[in-house]
Amino acid sequence: MISHRKLYACAKINLTLHVLKKGLDNYHQIRSLVVFVDLYDELHIKRADELTVKFSNNFDEQISLKNNTLLKVHTYLKSIFPKINNYSINVIKNIPIAAGLGGGSADAAAFLRYILEDNNIDSNQIDFKKISYAVGADIPVCFYNRPSFIAGIGELLTETSINERFYLVLVNPKISISTKDIYKKYNEKSTRENLINVNLSLIDTIMNGKNDLEDIVISDFHIIKEIIQSINKTKGCMIARMSGSGPTCYGIYKDEYDARFNEAELKKQYPQYWIKMFNVLA
């Protein structure tokens, strides 16, 4: 049995996000194209007599040690498999917190993969829709950690492939945004059935898509519009958009030199923000 491991939890980016009407469960249905980048949290895990979680990070926001996604996923599994092991977990946070990059879900999904392996549990025994409700809607896509079209509340996945290399420059203005509040405001707007055409190329899908939450966030945080406009003006930028419910925004580049150059230029323009370039993982 495995008793000690270092795990990597990759950040996810919503390259498109279409929000549909609420279902009978009172959750919004979504359609989204999700990819992952080489930005990751590190989880150092070993078996222990009781479950404990610690976080180490350079960000201003602190994560609850008594109410976080790692504790939630373990509690959920223990309710189904009472004999699973307990663990001591130290998470080194590199993914900005509450940034629309799925850091908490990525951590929980990496931990979930480990628990299943360490306790000899087949993933086919897991109801990912129930985990989405219990822990977070991004858990399923982060569990498989592959570029995917997602639907439902996030539990329906269609894996896609990335056949061309491209790069993202991420800009996070270090403001706090409540995903719950943003979706609540969206509920006041008229919804429409936006569907993703899976037959288009990846780039065409991105270019033809949008983020339905972007305008709502901009109405409260005008800096998001400024950031997107600034990214759009950079050399070689194909498109600029907000990821998820924000506040992180991204620019897409086909040329690595353009991405690296513009990372440096945007840092000059916004020296107080978190700005980094990443590869999109195939």
Order of alpha helices (4+ residues) and beta strands (2+ residues): beta-beta-beta-alpha-beta-alpha-alpha-alpha-beta-beta-beta-alpha-alpha-alpha-alpha-beta-beta-alpha-beta
